[in-house]
Amino acid sequence: MTINEYQKEAMRSVNLESLNDRAKGLSNTGLGITGEAGEVADLIKKHLHHGHELDKEHLAKELGDVAWYLALGATVIGYELEDILQMNVNKLRKRYPDGFDAQKSQHREKGDE
């Protein structure tokens, strides 16, 4: 499955209000990503600080939920996920042409978002 196929398949389960009302779609995206990222963080916290075994399958499912909301956000703003991911790769290649560099991370060029 390609990332764009995933996006299309994921949107089969979207509440159409999120696609028909841009404000609702953006709200659903932002709140959904935040909520699911919190669940990811909680699993990691419990593993690292509370002595729980890392439940990799549960973590993978929560990461999948983050991906679902990413697909929603892309759809709401009219982008394909592949294009968004390529934009990110291009940004990172420009920022770190030779791989990660802490100095470049700490001292970014103006306009580098």
Secondary structure as UniProt FT lines:
FT   HELIX           3..10
FT   HELIX           11..13
FT   HELIX           17..20
FT   HELIX           22..49
FT   HELIX           56..76
FT   TURN            77..78
FT   HELIX           81..95
FT   TURN            97..98
FT   HELIX           102..106
FT   TURN            110..111
//
